[in-house]
Amino acid sequence: MSHIDDIISGGSLGVDSGAAGGGGIPSNFDAEQAQNDQEIEMQFAVVCFEQAEAYWNLITKVKPSTLKRLTKWDDEIMEAFAKAFPELQNDEALKVLKEDEMKSKIGKERWRNFMTPFEKHIDDYNFGTLIRADCSEDYTEANSIFGYRTQFYAIEIARNRRGLNDVAWEQAQSAPKKE
């Protein structure tokens, strides 16, 4: 795992990765039998927010188009992403995502088929995370889509490589410096 991947996945955020290899979830945890527990939901929300905050801090401090990689699987992710989602190879479509298309029955199946081959390569490949709908804006309630880690990587690697996330860095550079 690269340092950047570690930051984004929570490794440097003080989040216990646990014995099961993901987000402090016990190895005997059975999601099918689990009750909705506000405490667990809050912990997942905190991890998602911390990951979003870490990524936003990264792309506002380092020009995203100059980032060499987010994971050691970037090239494989991009190759699979291009094949699975040709419509998102258009910059305009990638700048502003359509959540309803991503979360439609067909959209969910397409994303699941895209992510599954990465199950053995990417830690917590299907762990929940936040994705910005509009890459020119920060994470806000209105601009955040709940998605999966592999979705996040595909979208953000593509945005970085195409220079679409550079707007966040440019805005941060032109903002008045806090003293």
C-alpha positions as CSV (number, residue, x, y, z in Angstrom):
1,M,0.0,0.0,0.0
2,S,1.4,3.4,-0.9
3,H,1.6,6.2,1.6
4,I,-1.1,8.1,-0.2
5,D,-3.3,5.0,-0.3
6,D,-2.6,4.6,3.5
7,I,-3.7,8.1,4.2
8,I,-6.9,7.8,2.2
9,S,-7.8,4.4,3.6
10,G,-7.4,5.7,7.1
11,G,-4.1,4.1,8.1
12,S,-2.6,7.5,9.1
13,L,-5.8,8.8,10.6
14,G,-5.7,6.9,13.9
15,V,-8.3,4.4,12.7
16,D,-7.7,0.9,14.1
17,S,-7.5,-1.4,11.2
18,G,-8.4,-4.4,13.3
19,A,-7.5,-8.1,13.0
20,A,-9.8,-8.6,10.1
21,G,-7.9,-6.1,8.0
22,G,-10.5,-3.4,7.7
23,G,-11.8,-0.5,9.8
24,G,-11.7,-2.3,13.1
25,I,-14.4,-4.8,12.1
26,P,-14.1,-8.1,14.0
27,S,-13.3,-11.1,12.0
28,N,-16.5,-12.9,13.2
29,F,-18.7,-10.0,12.2
30,D,-21.8,-11.2,10.2
31,A,-23.3,-8.3,8.3
32,E,-26.4,-10.4,7.4
33,Q,-27.2,-10.9,11.1
34,A,-26.2,-7.4,12.3
35,Q,-28.8,-5.0,13.6
36,N,-28.6,-1.3,12.6
37,D,-26.7,0.2,15.5
38,Q,-26.4,4.0,15.6
39,E,-23.0,3.6,17.3
40,I,-21.6,1.5,14.4
41,E,-23.2,3.8,11.8
42,M,-21.6,6.8,13.5
43,Q,-18.2,5.1,13.5
44,F,-18.5,4.3,9.7
45,A,-19.6,7.9,9.1
46,V,-16.5,9.2,11.1
47,V,-14.2,7.0,9.0
48,C,-15.8,8.2,5.8
49,F,-15.5,11.8,6.8
50,E,-11.9,11.4,7.9
51,Q,-11.0,9.8,4.5
52,A,-12.8,12.6,2.7
53,E,-11.0,15.2,4.8
54,A,-7.6,13.5,4.2
55,Y,-8.2,13.3,0.4
56,W,-9.4,17.0,0.2
57,N,-6.3,18.1,2.2
58,L,-4.1,16.1,-0.2
59,I,-5.6,17.6,-3.4
60,T,-5.6,21.1,-2.1
61,K,-1.9,20.9,-1.1
62,V,-0.5,18.9,-4.0
63,K,-1.6,19.6,-7.6
64,P,-3.7,16.5,-8.3
65,S,-2.5,16.2,-11.9
66,T,1.1,15.8,-10.6
67,L,0.2,12.9,-8.3
68,K,2.0,9.8,-9.5
69,R,-0.5,7.4,-8.1
70,L,-3.1,6.9,-5.4
71,T,-2.6,3.1,-5.2
72,K,-0.2,0.6,-6.7
73,W,-3.2,-0.6,-8.8
74,D,-3.9,2.7,-10.5
75,D,-3.1,1.5,-14.1
76,E,-5.2,-1.6,-13.7
77,I,-8.1,0.4,-12.1
78,M,-8.0,2.8,-15.0
79,E,-7.9,0.1,-17.7
80,A,-10.9,-1.7,-16.1
81,F,-12.7,1.7,-15.5
82,A,-12.4,2.7,-19.2
83,K,-13.8,-0.7,-20.3
84,A,-16.7,-0.8,-17.8
85,F,-17.6,2.9,-18.0
86,P,-16.9,4.3,-21.4
87,E,-19.4,7.1,-20.8
88,L,-17.3,8.4,-17.9
89,Q,-14.2,8.8,-20.1
90,N,-15.8,12.1,-21.2
91,D,-14.5,14.9,-19.0
92,E,-17.9,16.6,-18.6
93,A,-19.5,13.4,-17.4
94,L,-16.6,12.8,-14.9
95,K,-16.6,16.4,-13.6
96,V,-20.2,16.1,-12.3
97,L,-21.4,12.6,-11.5
98,K,-25.0,11.6,-11.7
99,E,-25.8,9.8,-8.4
100,D,-29.1,8.4,-9.7
101,E,-27.3,6.6,-12.6
102,M,-24.7,5.3,-10.3
103,K,-27.2,4.0,-7.8
104,S,-29.8,2.7,-10.2
105,K,-30.3,-1.1,-10.3
106,I,-28.2,-1.3,-13.6
107,G,-25.7,1.2,-12.2
108,K,-25.1,-0.8,-9.0
109,E,-24.7,-4.0,-11.0
110,R,-22.1,-2.4,-13.3
111,W,-20.1,-1.0,-10.4
112,R,-20.3,-4.3,-8.6
113,N,-19.0,-6.1,-11.7
114,F,-16.2,-3.5,-12.0
115,M,-15.1,-3.8,-8.4
116,T,-15.2,-7.5,-7.8
117,P,-11.9,-8.3,-9.7
118,F,-10.1,-5.9,-7.2
119,E,-11.4,-7.8,-4.2
120,K,-8.1,-9.6,-3.7
121,H,-5.9,-6.6,-4.5
122,I,-7.4,-3.6,-2.8
123,D,-7.8,-3.6,1.0
124,D,-11.4,-3.1,1.9
125,Y,-12.2,-2.7,-1.8
126,N,-15.9,-2.3,-1.1
127,F,-15.7,-0.3,2.1
128,G,-17.9,2.8,2.2
129,T,-16.5,6.2,1.4
130,L,-17.5,9.6,0.2
131,I,-17.2,10.7,-3.5
132,R,-17.7,14.3,-4.6
133,A,-20.4,14.6,-7.1
134,D,-18.9,17.8,-8.6
135,C,-15.1,17.7,-8.6
136,S,-14.9,21.5,-8.5
137,E,-16.4,21.7,-5.0
138,D,-15.4,20.5,-1.6
139,Y,-17.2,17.7,0.3
140,T,-20.5,19.0,1.5
141,E,-23.8,17.2,2.3
142,A,-25.2,18.2,-1.1
143,N,-22.0,17.3,-3.0
144,S,-21.2,14.0,-1.4
145,I,-22.2,10.6,-2.7
146,F,-21.8,7.5,-0.5
147,G,-19.9,5.0,-2.6
148,Y,-17.2,2.3,-2.3
149,R,-13.5,2.5,-2.1
150,T,-12.8,1.1,-5.5
151,Q,-15.4,3.5,-7.1
152,F,-13.6,6.3,-5.3
153,Y,-10.2,5.3,-6.7
154,A,-11.5,4.9,-10.2
155,I,-13.2,8.2,-10.3
156,E,-10.5,10.2,-8.5
157,I,-7.6,8.6,-10.3
158,A,-9.3,9.5,-13.6
159,R,-10.1,13.1,-12.4
160,N,-6.5,13.5,-11.3
161,R,-4.9,12.2,-14.5
162,R,-7.2,14.4,-16.6
163,G,-6.5,17.5,-14.5
164,L,-10.1,17.8,-13.4
165,N,-9.3,18.0,-9.7
166,D,-6.7,20.8,-10.3
167,V,-9.5,23.3,-9.7
168,A,-9.5,22.4,-6.0
169,W,-5.8,23.0,-5.8
170,E,-6.0,26.2,-7.7
171,Q,-8.8,27.5,-5.4
172,A,-6.7,26.6,-2.4
173,Q,-3.7,28.4,-3.7
174,S,-5.6,31.6,-4.4
175,A,-7.4,31.6,-1.0
176,P,-6.2,34.0,1.6
177,K,-3.6,32.3,3.8
178,K,-4.6,31.9,7.5
179,E,-2.2,33.1,10.1
